[in-house]
Amino acid sequence: MKLSNGALVAVLDGEKLVLFKNTDATEITLSAIDTPALEERASGSPGRRSTGGNPDDDTQAEDGFAMSVAEVLNKWAVTGKVDELLVIAAPKTLGELRKHWHKELQAKLVGEIAKDLTGHSTDQIAAAIDKA
């Protein structure tokens, strides 16, 4: 996958968000940027309860984290702070994010990678993008 110079890359799972900017138009060169403050949420999508299918509060907290990340990315897309966005997220987290994308953000998405790469090095993340 090719990324434009300045494209934003969001790497997350249910608990952690790491942001990068691509700083080269010819190859993937990621530079870490500051992670914004996220609103803490007790749960994600409305109507979820602890049951056999959704067993614990940790799952609800992870969904709430994804919803908070989506809110920040939506705001950035609407206000023009981001022109292109690649999201790399654990599959479950990516599914929760998709429920909350604003249409402006959807228009700026250049790709999604359903992998948990939050604990990986910048070089490993760049290699995963290059292979996608």
Secondary structure, 3 states (H helix, E strand, C coil): CCCCCCCEEEEECCCCEEEEEECCCCCCCEEEECCCCCCCCCCCCCCCCCCCCCCCHHHHHHHHHHHHHHHHHHHHHHCCCCCCEEEEECHHHHHHHHCCCCHHHHHHEEEEEECCCCCCCHHHHHHHHHHC
